[in-house]
Amino acid sequence: MVDLWGRRWTRDELLARVGRLEQLAGAQLVEAGDGAEQGVRLPLFRTGAGFDFEVLVDRGSDVGRARVDGRSAPRRSTRSRPGLSP
């Protein structure tokens, strides 16, 4: 069971409405491809509840960008973006 949009849903109820659960929430590992960020791994997380964030794996697993309901969250990593000095 998961709470989304003000109610509890079972897996079957959600799958009846979407093709894949990844459409609602999930994680994806990406790797920066150029500049100072080249080669830095960034898992991108989508919670399904409006909170999305990235983790700077190769920078001490600090939280990088974060968004709440599509807007930038007020908290920023002291390292800013990967490849940049604090």
N, C-alpha and C positions, 0 to 999 in steps of 0.2 A: 504494500500500500504506500502511496505517495500523496502528499498534499499539493495540489496545483489548482490555481484559479478558484480558491475558496471551498474546495471539497476534496474528499479522499477518493483516489482512483486505484483500481486493481490493474495489474499488468494487462489482463485481457481487455478491460474497458479502454485503456489507452491504445492498445494495438487495433481495436475496432475503429479508431478514429485517425490513426496515423499509420503510415507504412512501416516505419522503423522508429524505435525509441530514441535513436540518435537525433531525430528531428526535434525532440523536446529538451534533451539534456545529454551531456557526454563530455568526452575529452579527446583531444587530438594532439599528437606530437608533431610539431613543425620545427624546421631548422632554418635559421637566417642564412641568406645566400650571398650577401655582399657587404662590403665596408667593414667597419670595426666589429659588427655583429656576426660576421661570417662564421658559420659552424656552431653558433650558440643554439642549444636546444630549448624550445619553448613549448611546454604543454599548455594548451588552451582549454580551459574548463568552462562549460556552460551548465549551470545548475538547474535550469528549467523554471526557477522561481524568480528570474530576473537578475541574478548575480552572475556575471561572467568575469573571468580573470585569467592571467597568464602567470606561470611560475618560471623564474629565471634559473633553470636547473644548473647551468654552468657558472652561476654567479651566487652560489650559496643558497640556492632554492628560495630566494627572496621573491616576494610577489611583485610583479611588474605592473602592467596596466590592469585596471579593474573598472568594471562598469556595473551600474545598478539601473535596471529598467532602461537600458540604452544610453544612460548618461554617465560621464566619467565620475568615478568615485573620488571623494576628497583625499583619500590616502594614496601617497605615491612612495615608491621605493626610494631609499636614499641613494641607490645606484642608478636611478632613473631607468634607462634602457640598457640592454646588454651591450657590452663593448665600451661603454662610457665609464670614465673614472668617477668615483663619488665626489 
